[in-house]
């Protein structure tokens, strides 16, 4: 069998799609050797996986390479997939690892995404209140997506990656922790830091806009 071709796609940061109910059946068929089932999974998730690798690497070529390598590894190791998690979650884990390897090779001095960050007692993990009404509502969705994408891209990699998995890809805290080899408290702490940094960046942007 030959591996299915993965197309080049464009980055589309928002919104996240929901895994469909037929995923398990498609995975079972793909494991049984039905290439069409695997191609369906690839076509369903290639855009989401590219968005993920693009937001981590912030480099189109690296993102495309990481996406291709993720699908290839998923194809090669499909017999090892036991179904203990969603196939999409398993695929995301592979894609994150590929993207992080690209990022480390390009930026060897970047903060390690594996080591926990001491955020201090005042930043202990806790539930974050809904942002509620904000200046974002004054903008059309397309313009807001561009603003958010730029703000997310400016986050440090450890915070950007956690935010991407939790708030965009909608993985659970536990899935995110497992994917990044972090503790659950570390994921919660980084997510909190990412949300606060984003709020600060967005508030600064809209304040500048009010002065124009």
JOVENFEN-V559387 format. One line per field, one symbol per residue. phi: phi as a letter, one per 30 degrees, with the letter a starting at -180 (. if undefined). A space follows every 50 residues. Layout:
# JOVENFEN-V559387
phi: ???
This chain:
# JOVENFEN-V559387
phi: .cdddcddbcdbdbcdccddddedddddddddjdddddddddddcddddd eddddddhbddddddddeddddddddcedddcidbdeddddeeddddddd ddddddbdcdeddcddcdciddceeadcdedieadeddcddddddddddd ddddddeedddddeddccdiddeddddddchcddeddddddddddddded dddddddddddd
